[in-house]
């Protein structure tokens, strides 16, 4: 797997027994706190969502492009795209985005959680276009080292979605306390056979208790 550069954020993905939990903080930085209400989890289809980390303009554009490409693909094939297909399509965009000639390199990474007729899936999409199938948990961004410490200690295979949500809060909270580029709140989304559901959208400047 490609080495991950530091990006000013903390995003988390957790594989649970009956769904995928995605979480992210709300702070956007540009050498200073540029936005305290940044939205870092985006729905791309009725049954898939991504967290984003990296250059905001490129990330927002890629989210719009993958939404459009998946709609076109579904229309052309007359079927709903599988999560793996969406992951590979977005990874191809990341590969091209990083390698195109530009004054500002497009450094962007995504965590993609989705549900299709074969199950629930979580993918880590690197800035270089790499695709990693995650079977337990993953974290990205500058605060990921703190989040991963919590995930490593507390994650349990086949944990419930409710327990996954609580774990995601604890993981993001650890980064909130230690990483200056992470902060101002937390968003949590669950992806399962019911679709993409927003569970929590909370702004805060103090420690979040569970």
Rosetta blueprint (number, residue, H / E / L):
1 X L
2 X L
3 X L
4 X L
5 X L
6 X L
7 X L
8 X L
9 X L
10 X L
11 X E
12 X E
13 X E
14 X E
15 X E
16 X E
17 X L
18 X L
19 X E
20 X E
21 X E
22 X E
23 X E
24 X E
25 X E
26 X L
27 X L
28 X E
29 X E
30 X L
31 X L
32 X L
33 X E
34 X E
35 X E
36 X L
37 X L
38 X L
39 X L
40 X L
41 X E
42 X E
43 X E
44 X E
45 X E
46 X L
47 X L
48 X E
49 X E
50 X E
51 X E
52 X E
53 X E
54 X E
55 X L
56 X H
57 X H
58 X H
59 X H
60 X H
61 X H
62 X H
63 X H
64 X H
65 X H
66 X H
67 X H
68 X H
69 X H
70 X H
71 X H
72 X H
73 X H
74 X H
75 X H
76 X H
77 X H
78 X L
79 X L
80 X L
81 X L
82 X L
83 X H
84 X H
85 X H
86 X H
87 X H
88 X H
89 X H
90 X H
91 X H
92 X H
93 X H
94 X H
95 X H
96 X H
97 X H
98 X H
99 X H
100 X L
101 X L
102 X L
103 X L
104 X L
105 X L
106 X L
107 X L
108 X E
109 X E
110 X E
111 X E
112 X E
113 X E
114 X E
115 X E
116 X E
117 X L
118 X L
119 X E
120 X E
121 X E
122 X E
123 X E
124 X E
125 X E
126 X L
127 X L
128 X L
129 X L
130 X L
131 X E
132 X E
133 X E
134 X E
135 X L
136 X L
137 X E
138 X E
139 X E
140 X E
141 X L
142 X L
143 X L
144 X H
145 X H
146 X H
147 X H
148 X H
149 X H
150 X H
151 X H
152 X H
153 X H
154 X H
155 X L
156 X L
157 X L
158 X L
159 X L
160 X L
161 X H
162 X H
163 X H
164 X H
165 X H
166 X H
167 X H
168 X H
169 X H
170 X H
171 X H
172 X H
173 X H
174 X H
175 X H
176 X H
177 X H
178 X H
179 X L
180 X L
181 X L
182 X L
183 X L
184 X L
185 X E
186 X E
187 X E
188 X E
189 X E
190 X E
191 X E
192 X E
193 X L
194 X L
195 X E
196 X E
197 X E
198 X E
199 X E
200 X E
201 X E
202 X E
203 X E
204 X L
205 X L
206 X L
207 X L
208 X L
209 X L
210 X L
